[in-house]
Amino acid sequence: MPERITHTLAPVFDADSHVLILGTMPSPRSRKEGFYYGHPQNRFWRVMADVFSEDVPSDNQSKEAFLLRHHIALWDVLASCRIEGADDNSISDPVPNDLSMVLGGADIRYIFTTGRKASQLYRKYCFPLTGIDSAYLPSTSPANCAGFSYSDLVSAYKVIADLI
């Protein structure tokens, strides 16, 4: 049964952020860990570390420092929704985040969405307000392992390093 979830994680950004990466909604594990992509099987942090030739950040503070060092802002498209666990395909009754806080407080030049659902939701709810196109990146979720190999993900995410 889908449960109503309200986003509890603050966006990560500063005035020098140039790239905004948007997921859909933090997973139950990410909410428990208190930071984005908190499930140990999610490949986001390993991929990003390989893209920038660094060690994988090990705690929330080092993850935030990693993002800011590379001029990356991180948040989600949705402020709340009904969802079953971490299944983006079960999302209903979405309420988008107000991206103006990040867009007004940072020098965002590029927006990327991680996964098809985040892309779809951004186009429907956020793009009409921001007027900023987004580029799709494949999901790093363990549920997407069959769709994209690890090396495919690293190749796709390298576009971020090329822009910064």
Beta strands, then each sheet from edge to edge (+ up, - down):
strand 1: 3-6
strand 2: 19-23
strand 3: 72-76
strand 4: 78-84
strand 5: 87-96
strand 6: 110-114
strand 7: 134-137
sheet 1: 1+ 4- 5+
sheet 2: 3+ 2+ 6+ 7+
end
